[in-house]
Amino acid sequence: MQTSKLINTIKLIPKNQLNDFSEFLNSPFFNKSEKTIQLFQHIQNYAPEYASTKLNKEFVFSVIFLKEEYNENKLALLMNHLLEQVENYIVYKTFSEDQEQRFFYLLKAYNEGNLEKNYNSTLRQYKKHLDESGQYKSEIQKSLFELSLLELEHNARKNIREFDNSLQIVSDDLDRYFVSQKLRLGCEMLSRKKIIQSGYEINLLEEVIEYINNSDFKAHPEIEVYGLIAKMLSDEDNELNYTCCKQRLIKEKKSFSKNELRSMVFYAFNYCIRKFNKGKIEYVKELFEWNKFLITENLLLVDGELSPWRFKNITIIGLKSKEYDWTAKFIDDMESYVSLSHREAVSTYCKAYLSYSIKDYDKAMDLLREVLTDDIFMEIDYRVLLIKIYYEKNELEALYNLLDSFRVYLGRNKVLSDYHKKVKLNWIKIVKKLMRILPGETKKLEELKTSIKETKEIDSKDWLFEMIDAKK
């Protein structure tokens, strides 16, 4: 029973809300089964882990049905009934906290009941609520559209035989909602195509961008910023797109919810990472500034957790910025916020990277041996860091073997995008060329440096330039 659908669903209810659910369950309006209440009371005793042997089916049956002979079907029916009540509570709780839905369905009821006075009073409250919530936030766009449709239906009921502006409002709100959602989805699809192999067909995105450039939609912060993000991702060679996007995003930051603002920042952040990986070393400053922005605006944690990839990226950018003390403190302070399933691997990797950055290669290698992961990107990061260590320690035989095995690994991988494969494979080729050049062969080193600068898709250009300069 500990791994049943019932227990897993109960786990969705925070511990501090279990008593609230108990009151819900004890209400005759929702539940009339005493056995269902008894079952939950027994289960609640073992929150939040729900791992006790006293949750075994046979034991639970004996508690609820006392001296009756064990009947699995009878217990299953009771568990299903409790599961239905848990699901009803989750829906009830979610709906009761959704002010937009509450207003909307109340208006709908008043409209259908022809209660004009009640309708108008609630409508004024709802519009005030939407205005205070920020009408340009994406969460509100759908509500505005639904409200416009309801207003159209309401006016139709009144049988007004004159020009009705509500039809135009519905059309305008639908346009704004469609454009907003199309841009959001388009940006996400463009972003994912940069990372993994995908066959996305992003229909109408160019037309939407052209449309907003020739309309008053640019006055809507969300639409304007997502339009700039789409342009930035569509034409990454035009750095002016990034500059415009950054300036507008920071200026309009208060127009967005935290989740929306976080998503927008990450698009810009990942753009900077790709630029940095192509040899635009100056973008390390941009990355560090975005990290400070995330921290200042309290955007790092999502549901109380820090993404392992964000934790790793902040660490690496801090180290590339030579902020060693700041980065060490960041690792110590924030590793406990990384999800438990990734915490040990990513935290150990970051500590290894810190040791590598301060030239403590032996400690870095000892830490890397402790990294156990089945994540593709973490595996790649692990191999790249080990290659850098072997190179800087001049352990050539081990280095050649690792470079060859890494090349084979990339070739066989079916998940990585062509872009990711290309930047890593080009990097492997350059490292091998660098190994064959003797110290002091300045002409060959300069030619290699020029070749790196002219190659757009290549990893860790800053490290390659540093190693080349060290050989001069």
C-alpha positions, 0 to 999 in steps of 0.5 A: 500500500505504501507505493499505491496510487492512493498514497502517492496522491496523498503525498501531493497534499502538504503536511500543513494541509492534512488537517484541512483535508481531514475537515473536508473529508468529515463534511457530509456534503463531500463524504458520508463514509465513516470507513473512508474517514477511518482509513485516512486517519490511519494513513495520516499517522504515518505522514509525511514518509508513509513508509511504515509497515503498519500501512501494509494492506493486511494490517490496514484492513484489520484496523478498519474492519476489525475482526473480519477476514481479509478481503482485498477487493473490499479494501480496494473499494475503500481505497478508491473512494478515499482516492476520489476524495483526495482528488476532489480536495485537490481540485477544490483547493486549486479552484478556491485559490484561483480568483480569476476562475471564481469571478468568471463562473460567478459571472456566468451564473449571474448571466444565465440567471438574468441577475443584472445587478449582481452581474454588473457588481461582480463584473466591476470587481473582476475588472478591478482584480484583473487591473491590479493583477497586471493585465499584460501578464500571460496568466491574465491574457486568457482570463481577459479573452474569456471575460470578453466572450462572456460580455459578448454573450451577456450583451446578446441576451439583452438583445441590444439593437445598436452598435455593440463594441463588445464584439470588437473587444472579443476580437482584439482580446483574441488577437492579443491572447493568440499572439502572446501564446504563439510567441511564448511557444515559438520562443520555447521551440526555438530554444529547444532546437538549439539543444536537442534534435527536434523536428519542430515546425514553427508555423506563423512565427515570422508572420506574427513578429512582422504583424506586431512590428506594424501594430500597437501590440508593441505597447504590451510588455509581454508581447514586445519582450517575447517578440524580441526574444524570438528575434534574438533566437532566430538571428543569433549573429545580430547582437543588437537583438540581444542588446534590445531584448536585455534592455527591454526585459530589465526595464519591464521586469515588474510587468511580469510574474516571477515565473514569466520573468525567470523564463525570459531571463533564461532565454537571454542567459542561454543565448550568452552561453552559446555566444561564450562557447563560440569564443565571445569571451566578453559574454562571461561578464554578461553571464555573471550579470544575469546571475546577479540579476537572478539572485537579486530578483529572487528567481533562483529557487523554484518551489524551494529548489535550485535547478542542478543545471543552474547551480552548475552554471552559476558555479562555472561562471563564477570561476571563469570570472575568477570569483573563487571565494564567492563561488566557494561560498555559493556552493556551500550555501546553495547545494542543499537546495538542489534536488536530492536526486542530483545533489551529490553528482552536481555538487561534487562536480562543482567542487571538482571544477573549483579545485581545477580552477585553483590548479589543485588537479589531484583533488579535482580528479579525486572528486571526479571519481566520486561523480556518478550520473546517468545524465547525458550533459553531466557525463559530457561535462565530466569528460571535458573537465577530465580532458582539461586536467589531463592536458594541463598535467601533461598526461598524454597517453591518458589524454589521447585515450580519453579524447578518442573514447569521447569522440566515439561516445558523441558519435553514438549519441542519438539525443544530442542536437547536431549543434552540441555534437559539432561544438564538442567534436570540433573541440576534440580536433583542436585539442589534438592539433594543439598537442602536436604543436611544440612550445615556441612554435609561434607561427603554428600556434597563431594559425591555430588561434586564427582557425579557432576564431573563425570556427563558430561551433567550438567548445571552451574557446577561452580555455583553448586560447589560454593553452595556446598562449601558454605554449608561446 
